[in-house]
């Protein structure tokens, strides 16, 4: 039985939590955060075209 297989790799829960907190913070910024939200939306669309 390999040792440490459950603890190796990315911390997905931490990544999801960070993304949620970052999204809430951007929404609370209001108009100032809207530019960054548009950037991430455009980045997502470009990634979908590539995939």
N, C-alpha and C positions, 0 to 999 in steps of 0.2 A: 504494500500500500504506500503510494508516494506521500511524503510528508509536506504539508504546507500548500497543497493544491487549492484549498478554499481561500487562503489569504493572499495568494499571488494574483497579480493582474490589476486592472483598473478598479478604482472605487466608484462604481456606478451610482450608488446611493448618494455619495457626496457630490457627484457631477449633476445629478438631477436636482438635488436640493439647491446647489449654487445657481443653476439655471432658473429655478423658480424664484429665488430671492432676487436675482438680477432682473428678471422680468417685472416683478412687483416694484422694484426700485425705479426702473425706467418709466413705468406707468405713473408713479408718484411725482416724477419730474415734470410731467405734463408736456407742454409744448417743447421744452428743451430736450426731453427724451424722445420726442417723436422722430427727430432726424436719425437717431441711432436705430430706432425700431424700423424705419424705412430702409436703412442700410442692411439690417439683418434680413428683412423680407426680400430685398433684391438679391442678396447673397444666397438665400435659400432657393429662389427661383433659378438663378444661374446654376446652382448645384443640381437642381432637378433636371435641367436641360442636359447637363453633362452626363448624368446617370441614365 
